[in-house]
Amino acid sequence: MIAMTILTKLREKNLISEDQFKELQNFDDRQALVILQQKKLLKSDDILKIRSEITGFPLIAIPQDFVLPPDLLKIFSEQLIVRYKTVPFAKEGDEISIALVEPESVEIQRALEFMAISEKLRFKKFIISQEDFERILHHSTNLEYEMKEALERLDEKKTDSPLQKRESTDEEIALQRLAQQAPITQMVDVILRYGVDGGASDIHIEPLSHELRVRYRLDGELKSSLSLPRDIIPAMISRIKILAKLRVDQSRIPQGGRIHMVFGVRPIDFRVSTFPTVEGEKVVLRILDPTKGIVNLEALGLQYKVLEDVRDFMKKPFGAMLISGPTGSGKSTTMYSILNALNRESVNIITLEDPVEYYLAGINQSQVQPEINYTFASGLREVLRQDPNIIMVGEVRDKETATLLTHAALTGHLVLSTVHTNDAIGIIPRLLDMGVEAFLIPAALRLAVAQRLIPKLCQECKVAYDMPAHIRSMIEHELGFITHKMSEAQEILKNLSHIKLYKSPGCSNCGKLGVKGRLGVYETLVVEPELEKAVVKDPSESNFRKIAQDQGMITMRQDGIFKAIKGLLSIEGVMASTSPSFPT
C-alpha cells in the first residue's frame, strides 16, 4: 500500500518518529498525510518531495496567474480535473504535460491510461501541491461564463416550459418541474460551488426590482459577484428549497433548512434561510465546511491571559462560560473548538443548537424546533435528565433559559452558551436584566468572554511601516492599563519607538485585497471575589469595569494591538472593530 511507502520514506528521512509511523500504519495514504499535516508534523514541501522520489515525477512550479488553456479544457472536462486533481498545462503534438496532486493514486493512473489509449495521447507527468491546484482551479473557472451558458440553455427550453402553459391550480407543480430542469440545477450548483471554492462564509441570493443579485461574504465583507434575469427568481429559489427540503408553495413566511453536498472529496453543509421581501424571497446560505470549523484555540486567535482564562475554565468541574459578540463574530466556532478539546469517552456532552452547524463525533447534538415548542428552555429541562457532564446551549434569549442555565451551572455541570452584549463586562448586567437573581450569578458564572472577527493581513505581501505619532500615543494609553500585570505589555512600551506596524498592499495570493481570512480578538472577565461582591452590592457597569481593570483584564482592543504589532492585523482594522479600553 502506497501509504506504507510514503510513511517508510518519511521515517527513513527522520521526518516522523517510530511511534508516529506505527500509529499511522492502518490509515490509507490520504488519511495518513492529512493527519500529519493537521497535527503540523509534516510540511507540504516534505510531502511533495517524498511523492516525487516514489513516483519519479519531477516537481513543477506553475505561475501564480496561470489559467487552464481552452484547448486542453476540451480534452479534460472540469469534472475530470476536479475529480482526479489534475492540471493539464501544456500540449505539444500528442503529448500533454500534466501536473498531479496525488500521482500515486491507482484510480488516476488508470484514468490516464484509458485516455491515452482512447484519445491517442501521451502524458508527461509532474507533481504540484494541493494549494497550487486549488489556486489554478479558482483562476481558471469563470462564474459569468458558466451562468451565461446555463441561461442560454434555459432560453431554449422556455418555449416548452410548463410555466408558459400552466394553469393557476398547477402553479406549484409547474414551478417544481422548472426548478428541476438541468439549466436551473446547473446554475444553483455553480453558485454554491463558487462560494465554497472562493472561501466565502455566506451566499446571499437577493431579488431586486430588475434583477436577481448574488453576493458572497468574503473575510466579513459582502461582494457582488453576479446579476441574473429577474424572471428566473421563482425557479432558482424553488430549486434551493427542494434541496433544503423546504415547502416550495410557502413564500410568505421565513423558512430554515439544510443542504448537504460533496465537492470533489469535500463534504459541505449549507445552512439555508429564506426571508420574504417586497421584491420576492431572499435566500442566505451559510457555508459550513467541517474541515475548517474546528481548530485549536491558538489558531482561533486566543493568546496570553485570554487563553489561560479559557483553559482554566475548561479544568473546572462545574460553572458557566458565556460568550458575547454580534452575529457572525465566531462565537459558535469558539464553543465548538472548546467542546472538541473537552470531548473524551469519560464525559457525556449534550448540545442544544439552532441550528446544528458542525457535527462532532462522540457528542450528542440536538436542534431545537420552536414551532413544536422544543425551545432552548424546554430542551434544557430534558437535557438535565440525560445525566450530562457538559452542556452547550446555542443562545440565552430569555429569563427561563437564563435561569435554567444558571441552575445547571450550580448543580455540577459545565455549561457553555452565548448572549448578545457589546463586551464581556456587559454580560452580568444582561443576566440581571433577564431576571436572574443577583446572588446566583457569582456562584454560577465562572467566565465571561467577548469576541470580534477582524480581516487578517495577507502574510505573503505584508510590509512594515513606521508607527504614526497618534497611533503610538493610542497604544501607549491602551497598554498602560495592564503593564503591572503583563510583561509582554511592558516590553512593547519599553521599545515602542522602534516597533513597526504592518499593512498589505495586495498580491495574487490575496486577490489584490491585502487581507486573507479573519482572526479573532478576545477579552475575558473572570468572576473573582471582588467582582462577586460587586454583583450583589453595586451591580453597575462602571463598577464592574473598574474591578476588571484592577484584575488586569485584557480587552479586545488591547488583544488586537498585540496582534497588529505581530503583523497579523492592521491597526486600522483593530480600531474600527473595537472600543477604547476602560474609557475615562
N, C-alpha and C positions, 0 to 999 in steps of 0.2 A: 504494500500500500504506500502511495507516494508520500503521505503524511509522515510515515516512518522514515522515509528517505530524507525529507526535509528536516525532521527532528534530529536524525542522526548527524546530518551535516551541521546543524546548529550546535549540537553537543560537541562534535569534533572541534569546532572553532571556539568552544567555550562561551558561546552566546547564551546558552541555557545550562542550568545545573543538572546533575544526575537526577535529583528529586523532581525537578520540573519535567524532565524527559519521561520519567516513569508515570507521572501524574497525567500526561497528555497522550500516552500511547493508545488509549482506547478511542480517541477522537479522530474524525476524518481530517483531511488537510485543511479545509476551510475553518472548521471549528477550532483546531489547534492554533492556527495562526491568528484568528480573531481573539481568542483567549489571551494569547501572548501580547497582542497589541493593546487590548483593553486594560491589562494589568501593567502596561508600559514596560514590559520586559523585553520588547523587541521593537526595533525601528523599521519603518517601511523600507529604508535603503538596504537593511540586512536581508529582508525577505527577497527583494529584487535580486541581490547578488547570489543568494542561495539558489533561487529559481533559475538564474542564468547558468550557474555551474551545473545543475542537474540536467537541464534540457539542452544546453549547448547553444541556446539562442542568445544573441547579444542584447544588451540594454540599449534603449534609444531614448533620447530626449526630444520630444516633439514641441515645436514653438508654441508660445502662450496663445497666439492669435490664430492657430491652425483651425481650419474648417474642413470638414469632410468633403472631398471633391464630388460634384454631382454625378460624374460618370461612374464613380465607384458605388454611389448610393443606388444606382440602377442594378448593380450586381448584388450588393449587400443591402437588404432592407433594414430599416431602423429596428424592426422587431428582432432580426437576427443579430444585429450589432449589440443591442441591449441584452439579449438572452445569453450570448456567448462572450460578452465583454471583449469585443474585437474592434480594432480600428484599422481599416484599410486606408493607407495614406499615400500610396504611390503605385503607378501601373506603367510597366514598360513591356510592350508586346503582350504576351500571355502570362507574364509574371507580375504578381501583385505582392507588394510589400505590406505586411500586416503585423500590427502590434497586439499582443495578447496580455491580459491581466493574469489569467490562470492557465499558462501554457501546458501544465501537467494534466489538465482535465482530459480524460478519455473521451468524454462526450464532445468536447470541442474538436479534438483531433479527428474523430470520426466524421463530424460535420464538414470539416475542411477537406477530408479525403473524398467525401461524396461530391462536394462542389468541384474539386479538381478533376474528377472523372466526368461528371455530367456537363460541366461548363468548359472543359479542356483548358484548365488553368494550372499554373504553378504558383506556389506560395513561398515567399521569403519571410521567415518569421522572426519577430523581435519581441521584447518584453517591455511593458510600461507599468506604471503604478496605478492603483485604483483611483488615486486623486487626479492623475493626468487623464485617465479615461473619463471620469465624470466631468472634468472641465471641457474636454473636447466635445463630449456629447451635448453639453449645455450650449456651447458656442455654435454647434453645427445644426441645431434644430431651430425652426422658425415658427413661432406661435401664430403669427398673422397668416403665413403661407398655408399652414395646416387648416386654419379656420376658413380661409378663402376657398380652399379645395372642398371642404365639407359643405360649405354654403352652396357652392355650385352644384354639388350632387343633390342637395336638398331642393334647389330650384327645379331640377329636372323631375323630381318626384311630385312637386306641388300640384301639377295638373291632375294627378290621380290621387292626391291626398284626401283622406277621409274628412279632413276639416273643411274641404271645399264642398262636400256633399252631405254633411251631417244634418241631422235634424236636432232640434234643441234637446230632445229627450235622450239623444245618444251622445251628448257632448263629452261626458266623461270617458266613454268607451273610445270615441274618436281621438281624444287627446292622448289617451294611453297608447293607442296604436302609433300615433305620430312620434310620441316620446321614445318608442321602441325602435324606430327606424334607424338604419345604420348611420346616416349623417349626424343626427342629433346625438346618438350614442357616442360617436367619434368625438364630437365637439366637447361633450362633458368629460370624456376620458382625457382629452388633450388638456383641458383647463385644469383638471386635478393633477395630471402628471407634471405639468409645468410648475405648479405650486410646490410639489414635492421636490423636483429636481432643482428648483431655484432656491430652496431653503426657506420658503415662506412659512409663517406661522398660521396665517389665516387667508382664506379666499373670500372675497366679497363679490357677489353677483347681484347687481342692482338695476332695477328697471327705472329708466329716466323717461322724460316726455317724448324723446325722439329716438332713443337707442337703449340697448342693454349694455351696461358697463361692467367690466371685470377688473377688479383691483386685487393686488396681492400685498399683504403686510410683510415687509422685509425689514428686519432689525428695528421693529417698533413703528415704522412709518408705512402708511398706505401709498402704493404707487399704481397709477392707472396703467393697464397693460393692453387692453383690448376693448373695442367697441363693436357691437354686433347689431343687426337689424332688430327693431322692436318686435316685429311680428313672430319671432321665434321664442319670445319670452315664455308663453304658456307651455310649449313643448319642452324647453330647457328645464324649467322649474319642475315640471311633471317627471322628467327623467330622474332628476335628483331625488324627488320624493319617492319614486319607485325603488331606487337603490337604497334609500334610508328607511324603507317600509313605513312611510307616512301616508296619510289619506290624500289621494290626488284630488278628490272632489271638495276638499275643505281648504279654502283660501282666505277666510275672514278672521281666523284666529291663529296665533303663533303655534308652531309645532316643533318638536325636537326629536332627533333620531341619530342614527349612527350608520356609517358606511365602512365596510372592511374591503380593502383591495390589496393586491400584490403587484408591486412594480419591480420587475426583474426578480430578485430574490428577497426584496424588502417588503415585509407586511406593513401596511399603513392603515391606520384608522382615521376617519374623519368624523368629528362631532358636528352634526348638522342642526342649524336653527333657521326656521323660516319666520318671516315677520311681515304682516300686511302693511303696505304703504298706499298712498293715494295713487301712485303710478302702477301698482301691482305688488306682487310678493317679492321681497328681498330675501336672499339666502346667504348665510355666512357659514363657512366650513372651517372649523379649527382642525389643523393638521396635527395628528398625534403619531409621531414617529417613535416607536418603542426603543429604537437604537440610540435616540438622543434624549429621551425623557428622564432616564435615571442615571445620574452621575454622582460622583462623590462630593462631599461638602466643599472641599477645597476648590474643585472645578466650578462650582456654582459661584464662588467668589467670597466664601466665608474665610476670615483670617483673624489673626490676633485674638483680642478678647472676645469678639463675637463668636469665633469658632470654639473657644474654650467654654463659653457660656452654654452653647448648644450641646457640646459633648458632655458637660456636667449634667445638664438636664436629662440626657439620654441614659445616664447611670442611675437616676433616681428611681425608687420603687413605685412612686405614685406622684400625682400632681399634673397640672395642665400647662401647656405651652400654646399661646395664641399668636398667630402671625397676622400682621396687618399690611395692607397695601392695596392700591387700586386694581381693577380688573386688568389682567394681562401683565402683572408685575412678577409673576413666577412663584406665587405662594404655593400652589399645588405641587409644582416641581420640587420645591424645598421640602414639603411634607413627604412626598414620595421618596425622596432621597434619604430622609431620616428613617422612614419606615423600612426601607430596604436595608439600611445599616442595622436596624434593630431586629430584623427578621431572622429567626432561628427556630429550630424544631421545638424547643422547650417552651415557647411562648405562643399564646393564642392572640392573634391580631385581627381585629374586625374593623372595617371601614363603612361609613355611610357617606355616599357621594352623589353629587348631582351636576354632571353625570360622572360615571367612572371614566377617567381619561386614559390611564395606563394600567394594564393588568400586571400584577405582581404575583409570581408563583409562590405558593405557600401562605398567602394572605387571603382572608375571607372578605371579599369586596361586595358591597351591596349598593344598588342605585335606588334612591328614594323616588317615589312617584306620587306627588301631591294630589293628582287627580283621583286617586283611590285612597286618599288620606294616609298614605305611607310617607310621612314627613320626617325631617331630622328629629323632631321631638318624639313622635310615636315610634320611630325606628330605634332611637336611643334607649327607650324603655325595654324593647325586646333584646337589644344587644346586651344589656346588663344581665339578662337571664342566660346568656350564652357563655358565661364564665370567661370573659376576656381578660387578658393582661394589659393589652394596649388597644386603645380606641382612637380612630381618626374620624372626625365629623367634618364634612366639607365646609360648612359655614355656620356661625352662630348668628341667627337672624332675628330671634325673638326671645322674650322673657322665659318661656317654657324651656326652650333648648338651652339657654344660658344657665338656668337653674339646674336642670338635669346634668349638664356637663360639669357644673361645679360640684355637685354631689358625687358624680362618678370619680372626679379627681380626689375627693376626700375619702373615698372608700376603697383605696388600694389599686386604682387604675392609673396608668399613664395615658394622658389624653392630649391629642393634638387637634387644633382647629384653626379657623381663620375668622377674622372680623374686619369690618371696614372702619378704619380711622386714619388720620393723617400720619401718625407716628406711633412709636411704641408706648410713649407716655400717655397717649390718649386712650389706650386700651382699658385702663382701670376706670376712668370716668364713663366710658361706653358701657361697661358692665353694670355700673351703678345706675346709669340711665335706663338700662333694660330691666332693672328691678331686682338685681342680685343683692342680697343682704351684705352690707359692708363688712361685717365681721367674718363672713365666709371667704371673701376674696383673698386675703393674705394667706390663708391656710391652703387654698386650692391652687391659685395661680403661682407657678414657680418662675416662669419666664415669659416676657412679652417681647415680641420681635416685630420689626417693620422692615420693609424692603422695597426697592425700586430696581428696574432693569434699565441700563444705560448702554447705548451703542458702543461697541468695543472698537478701539482703533485698529486698523489693519496693521498687523505686525510685520508685513512684508515691506511696506512703504513708509512707515512712521519715521519722522525725523525730529531731532531735538531742537529746541529753541530757548533763548534766554527768557527767564520769567519776568513779565512786566511788573513795575513797581506796585501797582494797585493789587495785582494778584498776590504778590509777596506779602503785602500788608494783610490781605484777607486770610492767607494761610497761617501767618503768624498769630493772628487773632483766634482763628478756629482751633489750632493745635495747642494754643496756650491754655485751654481749658483742661487738658489731660496730661500735661508734661509731668506732673507729680506722680502719675500712676503708670506712665508708659515710656520705656526707654527709647522706643522707636521714634516717638514724637520729639523727645529731647534731642536725638541725633539729627533729625531733619531740621529743627530750629537752629541748631548749632552751625549747620552747614548751608543754611537757606540761601545765602548769597551765591553759592556755587551750584545749586541744584537746577537742573533743566526740566522743562515740561516738553510735551510731545504733541505733534499733530501729524495727520496722514493726508498727503495731497491727493492720493488715489492712484491706483495702478490696475493692471489686468487681473490681479488676484482678487481685488475687491470690486471689480466692475467700475473703476474710477470714482467710487463713492467715498473712499477714505475710511470706511467702517466695515467691519465684518463680524457678525454675531453680536450678542449682547452679554453683559456681565452684571451681576447683582451688586448693589451696595446695601449694606445692612446696618441695623442698630439693635441692640438688645438691652432690656431692662430686667435685671434680676431683682426679685422681690426679697429684699433683705430686711432685717429687724427694723431699721429706721423707717423704711418705706411701709412696713406692716402697720406701725403705729400711725403713720400719716393717713392711711386709708380709712381708719376708724375715726381719728380725731380731727384731721384737717384735709379732707379729700379734694383739694383744689389742684388744678393742673400746674399752677405756678409753683406750689409747694413740692409736687412730685418732680418737677423739672430741677429744682434746686437740689433735692436729695440725689437725683440721678447724676447731676454734675459732681457732687461730693463723692459719689461712688466711683467716679472715673468712667462713666458711660461713654462709649464711642458712638457718635451719631452717624447717620447716613452720609451727611456731608463730609465729616471727618474721614470716614471709611473711603469715600470717593476720592478725597485728596490723596490718601496713601496710594490708591490705585493709579491716579493721574501721575504722580511722581514716579511710579514704576513703569509708566508708558502704556498702561492698559486702557485708560480712558482719557478723553480730552477734559481739561479743566472746565471748558465751557459747558460740556455735557453734564458734568457733575453739578455745576452751579445752577443750571436750568432745571434739573430734576430734583434738587434737594433744597431744604430750607436752612437758613443760618442756624448754627448750634447755640442753644441757650441764649436767645436774644435778650438784651437788657434794655 
